[in-house]
Amino acid sequence: MKIIQSRSFKRKVKKFGKQDKEVLDKQVVEIAKTPYIGTEKKGDLCGVFIHKFKLKNIEYLLSYRFIRDDLELIMIGPHENYYRDLKNYLKVR
């Protein structure tokens, strides 16, 4: 399985500190091992999975989806306005 990062995902991760990136890497490995760990969304976001985890006492959401045999990491961020931004990002793509 190949892991692909979207441009939005890469931009957000660049702003993370070293410890935050380590926690994120563990979450990505966990997703790669058990791909359906997140919850699949319905409606506009059909086919997109959301994995929730804590980072410095803030709940972060990581969205991903499967493209053939590959795993695409779409977006990461705190809950506030997350789904609105995710819908806008996917609409543009």
C-alpha positions in Angstrom: 0.0 0.0 0.0 1.4 3.4 -1.0 0.6 6.4 1.1 -0.1 9.6 -0.7 -0.3 13.1 0.9 -2.4 15.8 -0.5 -1.0 19.3 -0.9 -3.3 20.6 2.0 -2.1 17.8 4.3 1.6 18.5 3.5 1.2 22.2 4.3 -0.4 21.6 7.7 2.2 19.0 8.7 5.0 21.4 7.9 3.8 23.6 10.8 3.9 20.8 13.3 6.7 20.4 15.8 8.9 17.3 16.1 6.9 15.7 18.8 3.6 16.4 17.0 5.0 14.8 13.9 6.0 11.7 15.8 2.4 11.3 17.2 1.0 11.9 13.7 3.4 9.2 12.2 2.1 6.7 14.8 -1.5 7.5 13.8 -0.7 7.1 10.1 1.0 3.7 10.7 -2.1 2.7 12.7 -4.3 3.7 9.8 -2.1 1.7 7.4 -2.3 -1.4 9.6 -6.1 -1.2 10.1 -7.5 1.0 7.3 -11.1 1.0 8.5 -10.2 2.4 12.0 -11.8 5.7 11.1 -15.5 6.3 10.5 -16.8 6.5 6.9 -18.8 9.7 6.2 -22.0 9.8 4.3 -23.6 12.2 1.8 -21.2 14.8 0.3 -18.2 13.1 1.9 -19.0 9.5 0.9 -15.9 7.4 0.6 -13.9 9.6 3.0 -12.9 8.2 6.4 -12.2 10.4 9.5 -9.8 9.3 12.2 -9.9 11.3 15.5 -6.9 11.6 17.9 -5.6 13.9 20.6 -2.6 16.1 20.1 -1.6 18.4 23.1 -5.1 18.1 24.5 -6.7 19.2 21.2 -8.7 16.7 19.2 -7.5 16.5 15.6 -9.3 14.9 12.7 -7.4 13.2 9.9 -9.3 12.5 6.7 -8.3 9.8 4.3 -9.6 7.7 1.5 -8.6 4.8 -0.7 -7.7 5.2 -4.3 -7.3 1.7 -5.7 -4.7 0.1 -3.4 -3.3 3.4 -2.2 -4.1 5.4 0.9 -4.5 9.2 0.3 -4.2 11.4 3.4 -6.5 14.4 2.5 -6.5 16.8 5.4 -5.7 17.2 9.1 -6.8 19.8 11.6 -8.8 20.6 14.7 -12.6 20.1 14.7 -13.6 23.8 14.2 -14.8 24.3 10.7 -13.1 21.1 9.6 -15.9 19.5 7.7 -16.7 22.8 5.9 -13.1 23.2 4.8 -12.9 19.5 3.8 -16.0 19.8 1.6 -14.6 22.9 -0.1 -11.2 21.2 -0.7 -12.8 18.2 -2.2 -15.2 20.3 -4.4 -12.2 22.1 -5.9 -10.3 18.9 -6.7 
